[in-house]
Amino acid sequence: MATAPRKYDILVWGASSFTGMRLVEYLALNSPEGTRVAIGGRNKDKIENVRSRLATKLPEATVGVNTMDILIGDSLDSEQMHAVVAQTRVVASTVGPFAIFGEQLVRACVAERTDYCDITAEMPWVRQMHRELNDLAVRENVHIVPLCGFDCIPADLGCYMLAQYARKEFNEPLLHVKGSITGIRGGVSGGTLATITNQLGIESRRLSERALAFTRAKTSQHRQQSANSKRSNRWVIHYDETLHRWQTFWVMSIVNQVTAKWAGEVLDYGPGFTYTESMCTRNLFQAIIYGIGYLYGALLMFFAFTRSIIYALRIIPRPGEGPSEEFIKSGYFSLHLEAFSERHEFYGKVSGSSDPGYGETAKYLGESALCLAFDRDRSFHPGIYPPSVAMGSALLKRLRAKDCQFDIAHEPISSSPASAREGKQL
């Protein structure tokens, strides 16, 4: 962060998006009094409309929405992004697809020494930014923290919590964690679907490269196979002996697995640490149907022709649209974690009491921005890294204080979404 004083503590970039508007509302209600919040994006009329609507809705907010200044800029214009981010200590971005609209913003944040967090799950883009900008970010002591939404904070901080516990209680490394979505209710916005569509196009262009990398990785793994890698090798559809439920593919498992493993390597959870994730179903038939449904849906969204038909029929929302307020409040999720150290097996649970993609994501991103703005100390890890690496225990403490469940037990923890705290905290 630059030594020169900044006009704002936090800038919400993409405030007119569905998630951005919820983030502005969260910060208005949950920021410390006196926090200087600005809102921004490309379209001034839309941003002013958001400010007007939220000011009417939140007359008692600790941070008055009417006091939030508006900053305007084009995410594809490097000069404009530099001018915008130079005014704030932290940027919290909801503008996706990030591979298209995020690069100039991140580059400007690194150059201007402005901390940054977002809700991307576009791992190829995150890796590209890390490869190209991480060394500079470390030298400038800047924290660029992607992956601060439902993907990937529950898995990322959940594994971090378990690794800390294994070291403290057993003096052992953490070898493997198996995550199971035991319950979930949530909607999807048009912006999220647009990001997924863009990501499918990027991934299709990398299939041959990834296939070659996979072959090399399997050869290397064969030479150094260990107990934790054996635990991670399960069929996509399988029966979980701990939870006594059939499980199937979970749509966010790929990015969560990569993120948790990345954090484990940086923070040294244990040799060859692995994380796997799947979703519980009622029975084998449902597990098969869900697996086929995910594949079929991805294929329909991949092709422009079928995607245009789906949008025309309004089967899915367009960018800027999302679930209703009532639906978001009725949402929840529950993630059960089964952890293995060298000689012990123990358990964790992460849960949320609102729609994970919007209610919980606004909370995760909001607290990440507040953490960067007000909690930063020498324990924070500069560079481009997942939340657990960048903020660690400081962010975990913040989320627990906001009724996000992150608990540990020596027996499997109840999978009911609204269950009372049954485990303990570090």
Disulfide bonds with the S-S distance in Angstrom:
none
